[in-house]
Amino acid sequence: MKTTESLEDHYRHILQLLGEDAEREGLIKTPHRVAKAMQFLTKGYFEDPAEILNSARFTEEYQQMVLVKDIEMYSLCEHHMLPFYGKAHVAYIPNGYITGVSKIVRVVETYARRFQVQERLTVQIRDCIQNTLNPMGVAVVIEAEHMCMQIRGVQKQNSKLVTSAFTGAFLKDVRTREEFMHLLH
């Protein structure tokens, strides 16, 4: 509650600095709404992605690719605090352990709900899965549109940033990486 109130005060002050009347009818509750929204959009700082994976970690001898694709993700660019959004595709090859499919989605969500750059986000997801499940390999591809490039700066509406990060079999075996890329499309 104290965090919300403090954020509210700051957002009220920002409105005033921008030349607005923070007390006018349409804006009176805006600082509170923005404070709550920012707390939701950055809730990933208070979640442990490794704990999420371990909460549904199961012994299993399956050793083929597990792919969760088209995971919707929304994040905030740390440079402009504007949204970037798109899809994450995450695969791993189990090495004795699997995890619940929703846990992969939650790992993406946890890291995305922090101030980010897409490159770091991609690597954090990869490393978390690699370090927690110790699979034979992990592959992560993220395709995203960045509002900081669409509504300011170069103002290019149809640009997408694509990042990738691989470990193990996806890095060493071209056929495994090609299978992953084929399954994405």
Contacts in CASP RR format, 6 or more apart in sequence:
PFRMAT RR
TARGET T0000
AUTHOR 0000-0000-0000
METHOD contacts of the structure
MODEL  1
MKTTESLEDHYRHILQLLGEDAEREGLIKTPHRVAKAMQFLTKGYFEDPA
EILNSARFTEEYQQMVLVKDIEMYSLCEHHMLPFYGKAHVAYIPNGYITG
VSKIVRVVETYARRFQVQERLTVQIRDCIQNTLNPMGVAVVIEAEHMCMQ
IRGVQKQNSKLVTSAFTGAFLKDVRTREEFMHLLH
3 35 0 8 1.000
3 39 0 8 1.000
4 32 0 8 1.000
4 35 0 8 1.000
4 36 0 8 1.000
4 39 0 8 1.000
5 35 0 8 1.000
7 31 0 8 1.000
7 34 0 8 1.000
7 35 0 8 1.000
7 38 0 8 1.000
7 39 0 8 1.000
8 31 0 8 1.000
8 32 0 8 1.000
8 34 0 8 1.000
8 35 0 8 1.000
9 31 0 8 1.000
10 31 0 8 1.000
11 30 0 8 1.000
11 31 0 8 1.000
11 34 0 8 1.000
11 35 0 8 1.000
12 22 0 8 1.000
12 31 0 8 1.000
15 22 0 8 1.000
15 27 0 8 1.000
15 30 0 8 1.000
15 31 0 8 1.000
16 22 0 8 1.000
20 27 0 8 1.000
21 27 0 8 1.000
22 28 0 8 1.000
22 30 0 8 1.000
22 31 0 8 1.000
40 113 0 8 1.000
41 74 0 8 1.000
41 76 0 8 1.000
41 113 0 8 1.000
42 76 0 8 1.000
42 113 0 8 1.000
42 114 0 8 1.000
42 115 0 8 1.000
43 113 0 8 1.000
44 109 0 8 1.000
44 110 0 8 1.000
44 111 0 8 1.000
44 113 0 8 1.000
44 114 0 8 1.000
45 113 0 8 1.000
45 114 0 8 1.000
47 110 0 8 1.000
47 113 0 8 1.000
48 110 0 8 1.000
49 106 0 8 1.000
49 107 0 8 1.000
49 110 0 8 1.000
49 111 0 8 1.000
49 124 0 8 1.000
49 128 0 8 1.000
49 132 0 8 1.000
50 128 0 8 1.000
50 131 0 8 1.000
50 132 0 8 1.000
52 103 0 8 1.000
52 106 0 8 1.000
52 107 0 8 1.000
52 110 0 8 1.000
53 99 0 8 1.000
53 103 0 8 1.000
53 104 0 8 1.000
53 107 0 8 1.000
53 128 0 8 1.000
53 129 0 8 1.000
53 132 0 8 1.000
53 133 0 8 1.000
54 99 0 8 1.000
54 132 0 8 1.000
55 103 0 8 1.000
56 99 0 8 1.000
56 100 0 8 1.000
56 102 0 8 1.000
56 103 0 8 1.000
57 97 0 8 1.000
57 98 0 8 1.000
57 99 0 8 1.000
57 132 0 8 1.000
57 133 0 8 1.000
58 97 0 8 1.000
58 98 0 8 1.000
58 99 0 8 1.000
58 100 0 8 1.000
59 96 0 8 1.000
59 97 0 8 1.000
60 94 0 8 1.000
60 96 0 8 1.000
60 97 0 8 1.000
60 98 0 8 1.000
61 96 0 8 1.000
62 94 0 8 1.000
62 96 0 8 1.000
62 98 0 8 1.000
63 93 0 8 1.000
63 94 0 8 1.000
63 95 0 8 1.000
63 96 0 8 1.000
63 136 0 8 1.000
64 93 0 8 1.000
65 91 0 8 1.000
65 92 0 8 1.000
65 93 0 8 1.000
65 176 0 8 1.000
65 179 0 8 1.000
65 180 0 8 1.000
65 183 0 8 1.000
66 91 0 8 1.000
66 92 0 8 1.000
66 93 0 8 1.000
66 94 0 8 1.000
66 98 0 8 1.000
66 101 0 8 1.000
67 89 0 8 1.000
67 90 0 8 1.000
67 91 0 8 1.000
67 180 0 8 1.000
67 183 0 8 1.000
68 89 0 8 1.000
68 90 0 8 1.000
68 91 0 8 1.000
68 101 0 8 1.000
68 104 0 8 1.000
68 105 0 8 1.000
69 87 0 8 1.000
69 89 0 8 1.000
69 90 0 8 1.000
69 183 0 8 1.000
69 184 0 8 1.000
70 87 0 8 1.000
70 89 0 8 1.000
71 87 0 8 1.000
71 88 0 8 1.000
71 89 0 8 1.000
71 90 0 8 1.000
71 104 0 8 1.000
71 105 0 8 1.000
71 108 0 8 1.000
72 85 0 8 1.000
72 86 0 8 1.000
72 87 0 8 1.000
73 85 0 8 1.000
73 86 0 8 1.000
73 87 0 8 1.000
73 88 0 8 1.000
73 108 0 8 1.000
73 109 0 8 1.000
73 112 0 8 1.000
73 142 0 8 1.000
73 144 0 8 1.000
74 83 0 8 1.000
74 84 0 8 1.000
74 85 0 8 1.000
74 86 0 8 1.000
74 112 0 8 1.000
75 83 0 8 1.000
75 84 0 8 1.000
75 85 0 8 1.000
75 112 0 8 1.000
75 113 0 8 1.000
75 114 0 8 1.000
75 116 0 8 1.000
75 118 0 8 1.000
75 121 0 8 1.000
75 144 0 8 1.000
76 82 0 8 1.000
76 83 0 8 1.000
76 84 0 8 1.000
76 114 0 8 1.000
76 115 0 8 1.000
76 116 0 8 1.000
77 83 0 8 1.000
77 84 0 8 1.000
77 115 0 8 1.000
77 116 0 8 1.000
77 117 0 8 1.000
77 146 0 8 1.000
77 147 0 8 1.000
77 148 0 8 1.000
78 115 0 8 1.000
78 116 0 8 1.000
78 117 0 8 1.000
79 117 0 8 1.000
79 148 0 8 1.000
80 148 0 8 1.000
80 152 0 8 1.000
81 115 0 8 1.000
82 146 0 8 1.000
82 147 0 8 1.000
82 148 0 8 1.000
82 151 0 8 1.000
82 152 0 8 1.000
83 147 0 8 1.000
84 116 0 8 1.000
84 118 0 8 1.000
84 144 0 8 1.000
84 145 0 8 1.000
84 146 0 8 1.000
84 147 0 8 1.000
84 148 0 8 1.000
84 161 0 8 1.000
85 144 0 8 1.000
85 145 0 8 1.000
85 147 0 8 1.000
86 142 0 8 1.000
86 143 0 8 1.000
86 144 0 8 1.000
86 145 0 8 1.000
87 142 0 8 1.000
87 143 0 8 1.000
87 144 0 8 1.000
88 108 0 8 1.000
88 112 0 8 1.000
88 125 0 8 1.000
88 140 0 8 1.000
88 141 0 8 1.000
88 142 0 8 1.000
89 139 0 8 1.000
89 140 0 8 1.000
89 141 0 8 1.000
89 142 0 8 1.000
89 184 0 8 1.000
90 104 0 8 1.000
90 107 0 8 1.000
90 108 0 8 1.000
90 125 0 8 1.000
90 129 0 8 1.000
90 138 0 8 1.000
90 139 0 8 1.000
90 140 0 8 1.000
91 138 0 8 1.000
91 139 0 8 1.000
91 140 0 8 1.000
91 170 0 8 1.000
91 180 0 8 1.000
91 183 0 8 1.000
92 129 0 8 1.000
92 130 0 8 1.000
92 133 0 8 1.000
92 135 0 8 1.000
92 136 0 8 1.000
92 137 0 8 1.000
92 138 0 8 1.000
92 139 0 8 1.000
93 135 0 8 1.000
93 136 0 8 1.000
93 137 0 8 1.000
93 169 0 8 1.000
93 170 0 8 1.000
93 176 0 8 1.000
94 133 0 8 1.000
94 135 0 8 1.000
94 136 0 8 1.000
95 133 0 8 1.000
95 134 0 8 1.000
95 135 0 8 1.000
95 136 0 8 1.000
95 137 0 8 1.000
97 133 0 8 1.000
97 134 0 8 1.000
97 135 0 8 1.000
98 133 0 8 1.000
99 133 0 8 1.000
104 129 0 8 1.000
107 125 0 8 1.000
107 128 0 8 1.000
107 129 0 8 1.000
108 125 0 8 1.000
111 121 0 8 1.000
111 124 0 8 1.000
111 125 0 8 1.000
111 128 0 8 1.000
112 121 0 8 1.000
118 142 0 8 1.000
118 144 0 8 1.000
118 146 0 8 1.000
118 161 0 8 1.000
118 163 0 8 1.000
119 163 0 8 1.000
121 142 0 8 1.000
121 163 0 8 1.000
122 140 0 8 1.000
122 141 0 8 1.000
122 142 0 8 1.000
122 163 0 8 1.000
122 164 0 8 1.000
122 165 0 8 1.000
123 140 0 8 1.000
123 165 0 8 1.000
125 140 0 8 1.000
125 165 0 8 1.000
126 138 0 8 1.000
126 139 0 8 1.000
126 140 0 8 1.000
126 165 0 8 1.000
126 166 0 8 1.000
126 167 0 8 1.000
129 135 0 8 1.000
129 138 0 8 1.000
129 140 0 8 1.000
130 137 0 8 1.000
130 138 0 8 1.000
130 167 0 8 1.000
136 168 0 8 1.000
136 169 0 8 1.000
137 166 0 8 1.000
137 167 0 8 1.000
137 168 0 8 1.000
137 169 0 8 1.000
137 170 0 8 1.000
137 171 0 8 1.000
138 165 0 8 1.000
138 166 0 8 1.000
138 167 0 8 1.000
138 168 0 8 1.000
138 170 0 8 1.000
139 164 0 8 1.000
139 165 0 8 1.000
139 166 0 8 1.000
139 167 0 8 1.000
139 170 0 8 1.000
139 177 0 8 1.000
139 180 0 8 1.000
140 164 0 8 1.000
140 165 0 8 1.000
140 166 0 8 1.000
141 162 0 8 1.000
141 163 0 8 1.000
141 164 0 8 1.000
141 184 0 8 1.000
142 161 0 8 1.000
142 162 0 8 1.000
142 163 0 8 1.000
142 164 0 8 1.000
143 160 0 8 1.000
143 161 0 8 1.000
143 162 0 8 1.000
144 160 0 8 1.000
144 161 0 8 1.000
145 159 0 8 1.000
145 160 0 8 1.000
145 161 0 8 1.000
146 159 0 8 1.000
146 161 0 8 1.000
149 155 0 8 1.000
149 156 0 8 1.000
149 159 0 8 1.000
150 156 0 8 1.000
150 157 0 8 1.000
150 159 0 8 1.000
166 177 0 8 1.000
169 176 0 8 1.000
170 176 0 8 1.000
170 177 0 8 1.000
170 180 0 8 1.000
171 177 0 8 1.000
END
